[in-house]
């Protein structure tokens, strides 16, 4: 019997030594199970206290008070910083913004997370010039005037109208394929393009060449007195007519000076 009691005592001592560190190596938790990596602030005075603390944290994560994703993508709002403001003047109508909100909603992002993502992603790219400024028609008109030395907005607008006709007729007479023609015509959307087209038009005109819808690029010198008589009643030389062609009018005026001076 004495031998049996000594054997049982040795077993108990062995088990106590095996479980003494609770798997954590913490001498203060001898006899308790402590999962590896459990933060110390979760440890209570008893197992019950520990469980209560862990459950409290879990419950906090599941709380309805925690920020949630909007019910649908339309619930996202974004207040851009000064750098991004020009790019988000009307975000609800922007297909790119709509796609971004759909992706954010699918990922379960909160509104704050969504806003931070946009800020962190695009602000620096805009500042470093890796994203071009958004198109602004009014700004382009103003810059066109500056490039051409024009301060009257009506004059600037007329230059753009003239350039549109010039570009369209030039592309047609050159028989450019559609992509190339569209590119030439799109130059009127930008200040630099308008300055370029205006310069080319003035250069050709100074050399006696005009590009209009029906003259096929004839030179001013080819106008005869008979041509001028026909043009006398042509709406295209009337500044008040919607068909007015300033280039043809310039050719008309030059013809009269040349033939009747």
KEFI-299466 format. One record per atom (N, C-alpha, C): x negated, y, z negated. Coordinates in steps of 0.2 Angstrom, whole numbers, padded with zeros to 4 digits, always signed. Layout:
BEGIN
XYZ...
end
This chain:
BEGIN
-0004-0006+0000+0000+0000+0000-0004+0006+0000-0010+0006-0004-0014+0012-0004-0017+0013+0003-0019+0008+0006-0021+0009+0013-0016+0012+0018-0010+0010+0017-0005+0013+0021-0004+0020+0020-0004+0022+0014-0003+0029+0012-0009+0034+0014-0015+0031+0014-0021+0035+0017-0020+0036+0024-0018+0031+0028-0017+0031+0035-0012+0036+0037-0006+0037+0033-0001+0042+0035-0003+0049+0033-0007+0049+0028-0010+0056+0026-0015+0058+0032-0019+0054+0034-0023+0056+0040-0020+0058+0046-0014+0054+0048-0010+0056+0054-0007+0063+0053-0004+0064+0047-0001+0071+0046-0007+0077+0046-0012+0075+0044-0018+0080+0044-0020+0082+0051-0020+0076+0055-0022+0077+0062-0017+0081+0066-0010+0080+0065-0005+0083+0069-0005+0091+0067-0006+0092+0060-0006+0099+0058-0012+0103+0061-0018+0099+0062-0023+0103+0065-0022+0104+0073-0018+0099+0076-0017+0100+0083-0012+0105+0085-0008+0107+0080-0003+0112+0081-0004+0118+0078-0010+0119+0074-0011+0124+0070-0011+0131+0074-0014+0131+0080-0015+0137+0084-0009+0139+0088-0004+0135+0088+0002+0137+0092+0001+0138+0099-0005+0135+0102-0006+0136+0109-0009+0143+0110-0010+0148+0105-0012+0155+0107-0018+0156+0104-0021+0152+0100-0027+0154+0097-0027+0159+0091-0021+0161+0089-0020+0166+0084-0019+0162+0077-0024+0164+0073-0024+0160+0066-0018+0163+0062-0015+0169+0064-0010+0171+0060-0003+0167+0061-0003+0163+0066+0003+0160+0068+0003+0152+0068-0001+0150+0063-0002+0143+0062+0004+0140+0060+0006+0135+0064+0012+0131+0064+0017+0133+0068+0016+0139+0072+0022+0141+0076+0020+0140+0083+0025+0140+0088+0023+0139+0095+0024+0146+0098+0018+0149+0101+0018+0155+0104+0016+0154+0111+0020+0156+0116+0018+0155+0123+0012+0159+0125+0008+0157+0129+0002+0160+0131+0004+0166+0134+0001+0172+0132+0002+0178+0136+0008+0182+0133+0011+0180+0128+0017+0184+0125+0014+0190+0122+0016+0196+0123+0014+0202+0120+0015+0202+0113+0011+0204+0109+0011+0204+0102+0017+0207+0099+0019+0213+0102+0025+0216+0099+0032+0212+0100+0031+0207+0103+0037+0202+0103+0037+0197+0097+0032+0197+0094+0031+0192+0088+0035+0195+0082+0039+0191+0080+0043+0193+0074+0040+0189+0068+0043+0190+0062+0041+0187+0056+0043+0179+0056+0048+0178+0060+0050+0171+0061+0052+0170+0068+0053+0163+0070+0055+0161+0077+0061+0165+0079+0066+0166+0074+0072+0169+0075+0071+0176+0077+0066+0180+0073+0065+0187+0075+0061+0187+0082+0057+0183+0083+0054+0183+0090+0059+0182+0096+0063+0177+0095+0069+0176+0100+0073+0182+0101+0075+0185+0095+0079+0191+0095+0075+0197+0099+0069+0198+0098+0065+0203+0102+0065+0202+0109+0063+0195+0111+0063+0194+0118+0070+0194+0121+0075+0192+0118+0082+0193+0121+0084+0200+0122+0082+0204+0117+0083+0211+0117+0080+0215+0124+0074+0213+0125+0071+0215+0131+0074+0213+0137+0076+0206+0137+0079+0203+0143+0086+0207+0144+0090+0208+0139+0096+0211+0139+0095+0218+0142+0090+0222+0140+0089+0228+0143+0088+0228+0150+0084+0223+0153+0083+0223+0160+0090+0221+0163+0094+0218+0160+0101+0216+0163+0106+0222+0162+0104+0227+0158+0109+0232+0156+0112+0235+0162+0118+0237+0162+0122+0241+0167+0119+0248+0167+0116+0250+0162+0113+0257+0161+0107+0258+0165+0104+0252+0167+0098+0252+0171+0099+0255+0178+0095+0259+0181+0096+0262+0188+0098+0256+0193+0103+0257+0197+0104+0251+0202+0104+0254+0209+0104+0250+0214+0105+0252+0221+0112+0255+0222+0113+0259+0226+0120+0262+0228+0124+0256+0230+0131+0257+0230+0135+0252+0232+0134+0250+0240+0132+0255+0244+0131+0254+0251+0126+0259+0253+0123+0258+0259+0118+0262+0262+0120+0270+0262+0126+0271+0263+0128+0278+0263+0127+0282+0257+0126+0278+0251+0125+0281+0245+0119+0284+0243+0114+0283+0248+0107+0285+0247+0107+0293+0248+0104+0297+0244+0102+0304+0246+0095+0305+0245+0093+0310+0249+0086+0312+0248+0085+0320+0249+0081+0322+0244+0079+0329+0244+0072+0330+0246+0071+0331+0252+0064+0332+0254+0060+0337+0251+0053+0337+0251+0049+0342+0249+0048+0347+0254+0045+0352+0253+0044+0358+0258+0041+0355+0265+0036+0350+0264+0033+0348+0270+0037+0344+0274+0042+0340+0271+0046+0335+0275+0053+0338+0277+0054+0344+0274+0061+0347+0275+0063+0348+0282+0058+0350+0287+0060+0351+0294+0062+0344+0297+0060+0339+0294+0061+0332+0297+0068+0329+0295+0071+0332+0290+0077+0330+0287+0082+0335+0286+0083+0339+0292+0088+0344+0291+0095+0341+0292+0096+0336+0295+0103+0332+0295+0102+0325+0295+0100+0322+0289+0098+0315+0289+0104+0310+0290+0110+0312+0288+0115+0308+0289+0117+0306+0296+0115+0310+0301+0116+0309+0308+0110+0306+0311+0104+0305+0308+0098+0303+0310+0098+0295+0310+0098+0292+0316+0098+0285+0316+0092+0281+0313+0086+0285+0312+0080+0282+0309+0082+0282+0301+0085+0288+0299+0086+0288+0292+0091+0283+0290+0096+0282+0294+0101+0277+0293+0098+0270+0293+0094+0268+0297+0090+0262+0297+0086+0261+0290+0083+0266+0288+0079+0266+0282+0084+0265+0276+0090+0268+0276+0094+0267+0270+0097+0260+0270+0098+0257+0276+0100+0250+0276+0095+0245+0274+0089+0247+0276+0083+0242+0273+0082+0243+0266+0083+0249+0263+0082+0250+0256+0088+0247+0252+0094+0247+0255+0099+0244+0251+0098+0236+0251+0096+0234+0257+0095+0226+0257+0090+0224+0252+0085+0228+0251+0079+0227+0246+0081+0228+0239+0087+0231+0238+0089+0233+0231+0086+0239+0228+0084+0243+0232+0080+0249+0229+0085+0254+0226+0083+0257+0221+0087+0263+0218+0086+0269+0222+0090+0274+0221+0089+0280+0225+0083+0284+0224+0080+0284+0217+0074+0287+0216+0068+0283+0219+0069+0276+0219+0063+0272+0223+0063+0274+0230+0069+0275+0233+0070+0276+0240+0067+0283+0242+0068+0288+0238+0065+0295+0239+0058+0295+0238+0055+0291+0233+0048+0291+0232+0045+0287+0238+0048+0282+0241+0045+0279+0246+0044+0284+0252+0049+0288+0254+0049+0292+0259+0044+0298+0258+0043+0300+0252+0038+0305+0250+0031+0303+0251+0030+0297+0248+0023+0294+0248+0021+0292+0255+0026+0290+0259+0024+0287+0266+0023+0293+0271+0027+0298+0271+0027+0303+0276+0024+0309+0275+0023+0312+0268+0021+0318+0267+0013+0319+0269+0009+0314+0267+0002+0315+0269+0001+0314+0277+0005+0310+0280+0005+0309+0287+0006+0316+0291+0011+0319+0288+0013+0326+0291+0008+0331+0290+0005+0331+0284+0000+0336+0282-0006+0335+0286-0008+0329+0288-0014+0327+0292-0013+0327+0299-0007+0329+0302-0006+0330+0309-0004+0323+0312-0003+0318+0309-0002+0311+0312+0005+0310+0314+0009+0315+0312+0016+0315+0314+0017+0322+0317+0020+0322+0323+0021+0329+0326+0027+0332+0323+0027+0339+0323+0032+0343+0321+0039+0341+0324+0044+0342+0321+0051+0340+0324+0052+0345+0330+0056+0343+0335+0057+0348+0340+0062+0353+0338+0060+0360+0339+0065+0365+0337+0065+0370+0343+0071+0370+0347+0072+0374+0353+0071+0381+0352+0073+0384+0346+0073+0391+0345+0065+0393+0344+0062+0389+0340+0054+0390+0340+0051+0390+0346+0053+0385+0351+0050+0385+0357+0051+0391+0361+0057+0393+0361+0059+0399+0365+0055+0405+0362+0054+0406+0356+0050+0411+0353+0043+0411+0355+0040+0405+0355+0033+0404+0357+0032+0405+0364+0037+0403+0368+0037+0405+0376+0036+0412+0377+0040+0416+0373+0040+0423+0374+0033+0426+0372+0030+0423+0367+0023+0425+0364+0018+0423+0370+0019+0418+0373+0014+0416+0378+0014+0420+0384+0020+0422+0386+0021+0426+0392+0021+0433+0390+0021+0435+0384+0021+0442+0383+0027+0446+0383+0033+0442+0382+0040+0444+0382+0043+0445+0375+0046+0450+0374+0049+0451+0368+0057+0451+0368+0059+0452+0374+0067+0452+0375+0069+0445+0376+0073+0442+0371+0075+0435+0371+0079+0434+0378+0083+0439+0380+0086+0437+0387+0081+0436+0392+0076+0440+0393+0071+0438+0398+0068+0432+0397+0066+0430+0391+0063+0423+0389+0068+0418+0392+0075+0418+0390+0080+0413+0392+0080+0413+0400+0079+0419+0403+0080+0419+0410+0074+0415+0413+0068+0416+0410+0062+0412+0412+0063+0405+0412+0066+0403+0407+0067+0395+0406+0072+0393+0411+0077+0397+0412+0082+0395+0418+0079+0394+0424+0075+0399+0426+0071+0399+0432+0066+0393+0433+0063+0392+0427+0058+0386+0427+0062+0380+0428+0068+0379+0425+0072+0373+0426+0074+0372+0434+0076+0377+0437+0077+0377+0444+0071+0375+0448+0065+0379+0446+0059+0378+0450+0057+0370+0449+0057+0368+0443+0054+0361+0441+0058+0356+0445+0065+0357+0445+0069+0352+0449+0068+0352+0456+0068+0358+0459+0067+0358+0466+0060+0356+0468+0055+0358+0464+0048+0355+0465+0048+0348+0465+0051+0345+0460+0051+0337+0460+0054+0334+0466+0060+0337+0468+0064+0335+0474+0060+0335+0480+0056+0341+0481+0053+0342+0488+0046+0338+0488+0044+0336+0482+0038+0332+0482+0040+0325+0482+0046+0324+0482+0049+0317+0482+0046+0312+0477+0046+0315+0471+0043+0311+0465+0047+0306+0463+0045+0300+0461+0049+0295+0458+0052+0297+0452+0058+0294+0450+0062+0297+0444+0058+0298+0438+0054+0294+0436+0050+0295+0429+0046+0301+0430+0043+0302+0436+0038+0308+0436+0042+0314+0437+0048+0314+0440+0053+0320+0441+0055+0322+0434+0057+0317+0430+0060+0318+0423+0054+0322+0419+0048+0319+0420+0043+0322+0416+0042+0330+0418+0042+0331+0425+0041+0338+0427+0047+0343+0424+0053+0340+0424+0058+0344+0422+0058+0345+0414+0056+0340+0411+0055+0340+0404+0050+0345+0401+0046+0348+0405+0041+0353+0403+0045+0359+0401+0051+0360+0403+0055+0366+0401+0057+0366+0394+0056+0360+0391+0058+0360+0384+0053+0363+0379+0047+0364+0381+0041+0366+0377+0038+0373+0380+0036+0376+0375+0033+0383+0377+0027+0382+0381+0023+0378+0380+0017+0377+0385+0019+0375+0392+0025+0371+0392+0027+0368+0398+0030+0374+0402+0034+0379+0399+0037+0384+0402+0032+0389+0404+0026+0390+0400+0021+0395+0403+0017+0392+0409+0017+0385+0409+0013+0382+0415+0018+0383+0421+0024+0381+0421+0028+0381+0426+0029+0389+0429+0030+0393+0424+0030+0400+0426+0024+0403+0430+0018+0400+0427+0012+0402+0430+0011+0399+0437+0013+0393+0438+0013+0390+0445+0017+0393+0450+0023+0395+0447+0028+0398+0452+0026+0405+0454+0023+0409+0449+0020+0415+0451+0014+0415+0456+0010+0410+0455+0004+0409+0459+0007+0407+0466+0011+0403+0467+0014+0401+0474+0017+0407+0477+0021+0411+0473+0024+0417+0475+0019+0422+0478+0014+0423+0474+0009+0428+0476+0005+0426+0483+0006+0419+0484+0003+0417+0491+0008+0416+0496+0014+0419+0495+0019+0419+0500+0023+0412+0500+0023+0408+0495+0026+0402+0495+0031+0402+0490+0038+0400+0491+0043+0399+0486+0045+0392+0486+0048+0390+0481+0051+0383+0480+0058+0384+0478+0062+0383+0483+0069+0384+0482+0073+0378+0484+0080+0378+0482+0084+0372+0484+0084+0370+0491+0084+0375+0495+0086+0373+0502+0081+0375+0508+0076+0379+0505+0071+0382+0510+0065+0377+0512+0065+0372+0508+0059+0367+0509+0052+0370+0508+0052+0375+0504+0045+0378+0503+0042+0382+0508+0046+0385+0512+0044+0389+0518+0040+0395+0515+0036+0398+0519+0032+0404+0516+0036+0411+0518+0035+0416+0514+0039+0422+0515+0038+0425+0522+0032+0424+0525+0031+0426+0532+0036+0423+0537+0039+0417+0535+0043+0414+0540+0050+0417+0541+0052+0421+0536+0059+0424+0536+0059+0429+0542+0064+0429+0546+0065+0433+0552+0071+0438+0550+0072+0443+0554+0077+0448+0553+0084+0444+0553+0085+0439+0557+0091+0435+0557+0092+0432+0551+0086+0429+0548+0087+0426+0542+0089+0431+0536+0086+0437+0536+0088+0442+0531+0096+0443+0532+0098+0444+0538+0105+0446+0539+0110+0440+0536+0108+0434+0537+0112+0429+0534+0112+0429+0527+0106+0431+0524+0105+0431+0517+0109+0437+0513+0110+0442+0518+0114+0448+0515+0120+0446+0511+0124+0441+0513+0130+0439+0510+0129+0432+0506+0123+0430+0505+0122+0424+0501+0122+0425+0494+0126+0421+0490+0127+0422+0483+0120+0421+0479+0116+0417+0483+0109+0416+0479+0105+0422+0478+0106+0427+0482+0102+0433+0481+0106+0438+0476+0112+0437+0474+0116+0441+0470+0114+0439+0462+0111+0444+0459+0110+0443+0452+0116+0441+0447+0122+0443+0449+0128+0442+0445+0131+0435+0447+0128+0432+0452+0131+0426+0454+0128+0420+0450+0132+0415+0448+0130+0409+0445+0125+0405+0449+0125+0406+0456+0121+0403+0461+0114+0406+0462+0113+0412+0458+0108+0416+0459+0101+0412+0459+0097+0414+0464+0090+0411+0464+0085+0416+0464+0082+0417+0459+0077+0423+0458+0071+0422+0463+0069+0416+0465+0064+0415+0469+0066+0417+0476+0072+0415+0478+0074+0417+0485+0075+0424+0485+0078+0427+0480+0079+0435+0480+0072+0438+0481+0067+0436+0478+0060+0439+0478+0058+0438+0486+0059+0433+0489+0057+0432+0496+0061+0436+0500+0067+0437+0499+0072+0441+0502+0070+0449+0502+0068+0451+0496+0066+0458+0495+0059+0459+0499+0055+0454+0499+0048+0454+0502+0049+0455+0509+0054+0451+0512+0055+0451+0519+0057+0458+0522+0062+0461+0518+0064+0467+0520+0058+0473+0520+0054+0472+0515+0049+0477+0514+0044+0476+0520+0043+0469+0522+0038+0468+0528+0041+0470+0534+0048+0468+0535+0050+0469+0542+0053+0476+0543+0055+0480+0538+0059+0486+0539+0055+0492+0535+0049+0491+0533+0046+0497+0530+0044+0502+0535
end
